[in-house]
Amino acid sequence: MSKKDTRLQSLSETIHIRVEELRGLGIKDLDKIFMEEYSIQADQLTDSRQQAKVWHSMKDIVGIAFFGVLAGNDEWTDIADFAVDERETLKQYLKLPHGIPSHDTIQRVFSLLHSDELQGMLVNILIRIVTVAGGKLDEYLYKNDELDCYIRDVIAADGKETHNTGKKNSKDPTQRRNLNEFNVMSTEWGISLSSTRIDEKSNEIPEMQKVMKQIDCRGCVVTADAMNTQKATAKAIIKEAHGDYCLALKENQRTVYLEVKEYFAYEELLKEILAKEGQYFKEIEETTYNTITREYFITDDLNWFEDRKDWEKLTSIGYERKTIIQKETGKVSIEERYYLCSIKPIAKLFAIVARRHWNIENGLHWVLDIVFKEDQLRSKEKNGIHNLGLVRRFVMFIIKLLKVYYHRSMKRIRNKIGRNLETEIPVILAVLKVLYDNDMLDAIDELAK
């Protein structure tokens, strides 16, 4: 079974080597070169303020937020206080002609930022890094030449609610709602490819369909929870995103759910699937307290399913059965899940895809809430919170890249950066520059020989 963030882990190991090479070669000023490239891209952000009254540039304010979050600061006041304390170090990378802006100014500017522009800038940097630096890694998550099946990534999609961000005393019910976002994540790289605000009067179903029109999922399988198991969503994944899907079934699609559940309840049909090569896969996991057996059944026997033509490119249905045995008591519990899929009936691929969906909960949402404390934010200005969240997602990927180098948890890495900003930032930015530039990467390899 493929591990979490497989290629991300490989790239993190590569970065550890790159850092040591950079130190050994004594290459300087790569950090400043990277920030020059950031400055060029940040100049493209729309600034809707009255320019005659502007004291602090938008790119300086976004830069302050980036360094602040990287160094372990999560609130507007903390970011501003950090910038005041570290102004001399920050001046090496940002212009700051009028000093450090107040926390109110930082928050107000973030509330004015166009989220699509900020996200586009940050995601493009990350995509370039994994394209350039990850180019030498194995291209495929799953490859089967015999069945002509090649999968590069599993793209997990799910909504996230940030607690305590609604205005509880507001007379407007939409303002009382917490900030809700829809996230799309590359589970191979751990990158948040898209994070969009869900309108207070809407939900994540139309949001996912809209997002699928904006990203390219060629060679990827898109996963989503049962809320997004919709015919229009399946069509958007196939027709607009050009990917495949593996969508969970629950009782919100009651008729389909019951039909698929009933199908897999027949032992004779399960025996037929077991008899077919590659349509059944089992793995056993031993933990301290439990023995967990996961079984995956997948079939392209769909002739009985009357609505099959209503689901775009429906190719197979899947059944996941997880049996948990408590070692101390012998108590047995069984969890069952059902899926509609456009992938070929290959059980090992189905197992990878089904398990990878949980990466968005464990590798993105949990990290944002626990490491970056999103659920403890005091601010109620949702657009500003959302935009700062885009910076957090960018920083989260960078810290994941550096985990092998630092040999610490994400929380401890941020704390170390915060304690030693003057020495850590040059190394981090230099590594990003090398990863961002294919010629530079090749040159480092050559010099290190």
C-alpha positions in Angstrom: 0.0 0.0 0.0 1.3 3.4 -0.9 2.3 5.6 2.0 1.1 9.1 2.6 2.6 11.8 0.4 5.0 9.3 -1.3 6.7 11.7 -3.7 6.6 14.5 -1.2 8.6 12.3 1.2 11.1 11.5 -1.6 11.4 15.2 -2.4 11.9 16.0 1.3 14.8 13.5 1.4 16.3 15.1 -1.7 16.1 18.6 -0.1 18.1 17.4 2.9 20.9 16.6 0.5 20.5 19.9 -1.3 20.8 21.9 1.9 24.0 20.2 2.8 25.4 20.7 -0.7 24.5 24.4 -0.6 26.3 24.8 2.7 29.3 22.9 1.4 29.5 24.9 -1.8 29.2 28.2 0.0 26.7 29.5 -2.6 25.3 32.9 -1.5 22.4 35.2 -2.3 20.0 32.5 -3.6 17.6 33.6 -0.9 17.5 37.2 -2.2 17.2 35.9 -5.8 14.1 33.9 -4.8 12.5 36.9 -3.1 13.1 39.0 -6.3 11.1 36.4 -8.2 8.4 36.5 -5.5 8.4 40.3 -5.9 7.8 40.1 -9.6 4.8 37.8 -9.1 3.4 39.7 -6.2 3.4 42.9 -8.3 0.6 41.3 -10.3 -1.8 41.2 -7.3 -4.6 43.8 -7.6 -4.4 46.6 -5.1 -7.8 48.3 -4.8 -6.7 50.8 -2.2 -6.4 54.6 -3.0 -2.7 54.6 -4.0 -2.1 58.2 -2.9 -2.8 57.0 0.7 -0.8 53.7 0.5 2.2 53.5 2.8 2.8 49.8 2.8 2.8 47.8 -0.4 0.7 44.8 -0.9 3.7 42.5 -1.6 5.4 43.7 1.6 2.3 42.9 3.6 1.9 39.4 2.0 5.6 38.9 2.6 5.3 39.8 6.3 2.4 37.3 6.6 4.4 34.6 4.9 7.4 35.0 7.1 5.2 35.4 10.2 3.2 32.2 9.6 6.4 30.3 8.7 7.9 31.4 12.1 4.9 30.1 14.1 2.5 33.1 14.2 -1.1 32.6 13.5 -3.1 35.7 14.5 -2.9 39.2 13.0 -1.5 40.7 16.2 1.1 38.0 16.5 2.2 38.5 12.9 2.6 42.2 13.4 4.5 41.8 16.7 6.8 39.3 15.1 7.5 41.8 12.2 8.3 44.5 14.6 10.7 42.3 16.5 12.4 41.0 13.3 12.3 44.1 11.2 16.0 44.1 10.6 15.9 40.6 9.2 12.8 41.3 7.2 14.4 44.4 5.6 16.8 42.0 3.9 13.9 40.6 1.8 11.2 43.3 1.8 11.4 47.0 1.1 9.4 48.3 4.1 10.0 52.0 3.3 7.6 53.1 6.1 8.5 50.4 8.7 6.1 47.7 9.9 2.4 48.1 9.3 0.0 47.7 12.2 -2.0 44.5 12.7 -5.1 46.4 11.7 -3.5 47.4 8.4 -2.3 43.8 7.7 -5.8 42.4 8.4 -7.5 45.1 6.3 -5.2 44.5 3.3 -5.8 40.7 3.5 -9.5 41.4 3.5 -9.1 43.3 0.2 -6.9 40.8 -1.5 -8.5 38.9 -4.5 -8.4 35.3 -3.3 -8.1 33.8 -6.8 -5.1 36.0 -7.6 -3.3 35.2 -4.3 -4.1 31.5 -4.6 -2.9 31.4 -8.2 0.4 33.0 -7.3 1.1 30.7 -4.4 -0.1 27.5 -6.1 1.9 28.3 -9.3 5.1 28.5 -7.2 4.4 25.1 -5.6 3.5 23.5 -8.9 6.7 24.7 -10.4 8.7 23.3 -7.5 7.2 19.8 -7.7 7.4 19.9 -11.5 11.1 20.9 -11.6 12.4 19.2 -8.5 10.1 16.2 -8.6 10.7 15.6 -12.3 13.3 12.9 -11.7 10.9 10.9 -9.4 8.6 8.1 -10.6 5.8 9.8 -12.5 3.1 7.3 -11.5 1.4 6.5 -8.2 0.0 3.3 -9.9 1.1 1.7 -13.1 -0.2 -1.4 -14.8 1.1 -1.9 -18.4 -0.9 -5.0 -19.0 -4.2 -3.2 -18.2 -3.1 0.1 -19.7 -3.7 1.8 -16.4 -1.6 4.8 -15.4 -2.5 7.0 -12.4 -0.3 9.9 -11.4 -2.2 11.1 -8.3 -5.3 10.9 -6.1 -7.0 14.3 -5.8 -9.0 14.5 -2.6 -11.8 17.1 -2.3 -13.7 18.0 0.9 -15.2 20.9 2.7 -13.9 22.4 5.9 -15.6 24.6 8.5 -13.4 27.0 10.6 -15.1 27.3 14.0 -15.6 30.5 15.9 -15.5 32.6 12.8 -19.2 33.4 12.6 -20.7 36.6 14.1 -23.0 34.9 16.7 -24.9 38.1 17.6 -25.5 39.2 14.1 -29.1 39.7 13.0 -28.2 38.3 9.5 -28.3 34.5 9.7 -25.6 34.2 6.9 -23.2 36.2 9.1 -23.7 33.8 12.0 -22.4 31.0 9.9 -18.7 30.0 10.3 -16.3 30.3 7.4 -16.8 27.3 5.2 -14.2 26.4 2.5 -13.9 23.8 -0.2 -10.4 22.3 -0.4 -8.8 20.2 -3.2 -5.6 18.4 -2.4 -2.9 16.5 -4.2 -2.4 13.5 -1.9 0.9 12.6 -3.6 2.5 16.0 -3.0 0.5 17.2 0.0 -0.3 20.4 -1.9 -3.6 22.3 -1.5 -4.4 22.9 -5.2 -7.5 24.9 -4.5 -9.2 26.5 -1.5 -12.4 28.5 -2.2 -14.9 30.1 0.1 -18.3 28.6 0.1 -21.0 31.2 -0.2 -23.0 31.6 3.0 -26.2 30.9 1.1 -24.8 27.8 -0.6 -23.0 24.5 0.1 -20.1 22.5 -1.1 -22.0 20.6 -3.9 -22.1 23.5 -6.5 -18.7 24.6 -5.2 -17.0 21.3 -6.2 -18.7 21.4 -9.6 -17.3 24.9 -10.1 -13.8 24.0 -9.0 -13.7 21.0 -11.3 -14.0 23.4 -14.2 -10.9 25.2 -13.0 -8.3 22.4 -12.4 -6.7 19.8 -14.7 -7.0 16.3 -13.3 -5.6 14.3 -16.3 -4.2 11.0 -15.1 -5.7 11.5 -11.6 -8.5 10.0 -9.6 -10.7 12.5 -7.8 -12.3 11.4 -4.5 -15.0 13.0 -2.5 -17.3 12.2 0.4 -20.9 11.2 -0.1 -22.3 14.7 -0.1 -20.6 15.2 -3.4 -21.7 12.0 -5.0 -23.9 13.7 -7.5 -24.4 13.0 -11.2 -23.5 16.6 -12.2 -20.3 16.3 -10.1 -19.3 13.0 -11.8 -19.9 14.7 -15.2 -17.8 17.7 -14.2 -14.8 15.5 -13.1 -14.9 13.6 -16.4 -15.8 16.4 -18.9 -14.3 19.5 -17.3 -11.4 18.2 -15.1 -10.6 15.3 -17.5 -10.0 13.0 -14.5 -11.5 9.9 -13.1 -13.6 9.5 -9.9 -14.2 7.4 -6.9 -17.2 8.7 -5.0 -18.4 7.5 -1.7 -22.0 6.3 -1.4 -24.3 7.0 1.6 -28.0 7.4 2.1 -28.1 10.9 0.5 -28.2 8.9 -2.7 -30.6 6.4 -1.0 -31.8 4.3 -4.0 -28.3 3.9 -5.5 -26.8 3.3 -2.1 -29.3 0.5 -1.2 -28.9 -1.1 -4.6 -25.1 -1.3 -4.4 -25.2 -2.4 -0.8 -27.6 -5.1 -1.6 -25.5 -6.3 -4.5 -22.4 -6.7 -2.3 -24.5 -8.5 0.4 -24.8 -11.6 -1.9 -22.0 -14.0 -0.9 -22.2 -15.7 -4.2 -21.4 -12.4 -6.0 -18.5 -11.8 -3.7 -17.2 -15.3 -4.5 -17.4 -14.5 -8.2 -15.4 -11.3 -7.6 -12.8 -13.3 -5.6 -12.5 -15.7 -8.5 -11.6 -12.9 -10.9 -7.9 -11.9 -11.0 -7.2 -8.5 -9.5 -10.7 -7.6 -8.3 -10.1 -8.4 -4.7 -7.3 -7.1 -2.4 -6.7 -7.6 1.3 -4.2 -6.0 3.7 -3.7 -6.6 7.4 -2.5 -4.0 9.8 -1.3 -4.7 13.4 -1.5 -1.9 15.9 -0.8 -1.9 19.6 -4.4 -2.6 20.5 -6.1 -3.9 17.3 -5.8 -6.1 14.3 -7.3 -4.3 11.3 -8.2 -6.2 8.1 -9.1 -4.2 5.1 -10.8 -5.9 2.2 -11.5 -4.3 -1.2 -13.9 -5.7 -3.8 -14.5 -4.0 -7.1 -16.4 -5.1 -10.2 -17.5 -3.9 -13.6 -20.7 -6.0 -13.5 -23.1 -3.2 -13.9 -25.8 -4.5 -16.3 -28.2 -4.9 -13.5 -27.8 -1.2 -12.5 -30.6 0.7 -14.3 -29.2 4.2 -13.6 -25.7 3.4 -14.8 -26.0 5.6 -17.9 -26.9 8.6 -15.8 -23.5 8.5 -14.1 -20.8 9.8 -16.5 -18.3 7.1 -17.5 -19.4 4.8 -14.6 -17.1 1.8 -15.0 -17.2 0.0 -11.7 -18.6 -0.2 -8.2 -16.5 -0.8 -5.1 -16.9 -2.2 -1.6 -14.6 -1.7 1.3 -14.9 -3.8 4.4 -12.8 -3.1 7.4 -12.8 -5.6 10.3 -11.3 -4.5 13.6 -10.5 -7.0 16.3 -9.5 -5.7 19.7 -6.6 -7.8 20.9 -7.4 -7.6 24.6 -11.2 -8.4 24.5 -11.6 -10.1 21.1 -14.4 -7.7 20.3 -15.1 -7.5 16.5 -16.5 -4.5 14.7 -17.0 -4.1 11.0 -17.2 -0.9 8.9 -18.5 -1.0 5.3 -18.2 1.6 2.6 -19.5 1.7 -1.0 -18.3 3.6 -4.0 -19.2 4.6 -7.6 -16.1 4.6 -9.7 -14.9 5.4 -13.3 -11.6 3.5 -12.7 -11.0 0.1 -14.1 -11.9 -2.8 -11.8 -8.4 -3.2 -10.2 -8.7 -3.8 -6.5 -5.2 -2.7 -5.6 -5.8 0.7 -7.3 -9.2 1.0 -5.6 -7.6 0.3 -2.2 -5.0 3.1 -2.8 -7.7 5.6 -3.9 -10.1 4.8 -1.1 -7.5 5.2 1.6 -5.9 8.2 0.1 -9.1 10.2 0.5 -8.4 10.4 4.2 -5.2 12.4 3.6 -7.2 15.6 3.2 -8.6 15.1 6.7 -5.3 14.0 8.3 -2.8 15.8 6.2 -4.6 19.1 5.6 -7.6 19.9 7.8 -6.1 18.4 11.0 -2.8 20.2 10.4 -4.5 23.5 9.8 -6.6 23.2 13.0 -3.9 21.7 15.3 -0.5 23.0 14.0 -1.8 26.4 12.6 -4.6 26.7 15.2 -7.3 27.7 12.6 -10.1 26.6 14.9 -8.8 29.1 17.6 -8.8 32.2 15.5 -10.5 35.3 17.1 -11.0 37.3 13.9 -14.5 37.4 12.2 -13.5 39.0 8.9 -14.0 36.0 6.7 -12.2 37.1 3.5 -9.1 38.0 5.4 -9.2 34.7 7.3 -9.6 32.8 4.1 -6.7 34.7 2.4 -4.4 34.1 5.4 -5.4 30.5 5.2 -4.1 30.4 1.6 -0.7 31.5 3.0 -0.9 28.8 5.7 -1.4 26.2 3.1 1.6 27.4 1.2 3.7 27.4 4.3 2.5 24.0 5.3 3.9 22.5 2.1 7.2 24.2 2.6 7.5 22.8 6.1 6.6 19.3 4.9 9.4 19.7 2.3 11.8 20.5 5.2 10.8 17.7 7.6 13.6 15.4 6.7 16.2 18.2 7.0 15.0 19.4 10.4 14.0 15.9 11.8 11.2 17.6 13.8 7.4 17.9 13.9 5.8 20.7 11.9 5.1 22.6 15.1 8.7 22.3 16.3 10.0 23.4 12.8 8.0 26.5 13.0 9.2 27.2 16.5 12.8 26.8 15.5 12.4 29.1 12.5 10.8 31.7 14.8 13.7 31.4 17.3 16.4 31.6 14.7 14.9 33.6 11.8 18.2 35.3 10.8 19.9 31.9 10.2 17.0 29.7 9.0 15.3 32.0 6.4 18.4 32.2 4.1 18.6 28.4 4.0 14.9 27.9 3.4 14.7 30.6 0.6 17.9 29.3 -1.0 16.4 25.8 -1.2 13.2 27.1 -2.7 15.2 29.0 -5.3 17.2 25.8 -6.3 14.0 23.7 -6.5 12.3 26.4 -8.5 15.0 26.6 -11.2 15.8 23.5 -13.3 19.2 25.0 -14.5 20.1 25.8 -10.9 19.2 22.3 -9.8 21.4 20.7 -12.5 24.3 23.1 -11.6 24.2 22.1 -8.0 24.2 18.5 -8.9 27.2 19.1 -11.2 29.2 21.2 -8.6 28.6 18.6 -5.9 30.2 15.8 -7.9 
